[in-house]
Amino acid sequence: MSFSGNAKASVSALPPEHDCCARAQLRAMLSFSSSFGENGVKFITETPEVSDIFTSLLLICTDVAATP
């Protein structure tokens, strides 16, 4: 697994206990996004579990649903 893959897995390893923890976790995961633009954010990961956690956090924190 790549360095960024390991970092994403580490950030998403524990479920957040509070809303502030969820926002911090989402912010950390967004720092690994490959691009931001008018049409959205591109988040690339090697593992489905990290992708699932990212989409869950996005929905919880922003009420925005992710699309594959």
Number of C-alpha atoms within 10 A of each C-alpha: 9 9 8 13 16 12 15 23 20 11 17 22 12 9 12 15 8 9 12 11 12 19 17 16 20 23 13 15 21 18 11 16 13 10 12 11 7 5 6 9 13 13 18 14 16 14 12 9 13 20 20 13 19 21 18 18 26 19 13 15 14 11 10 12 11 16 5 6
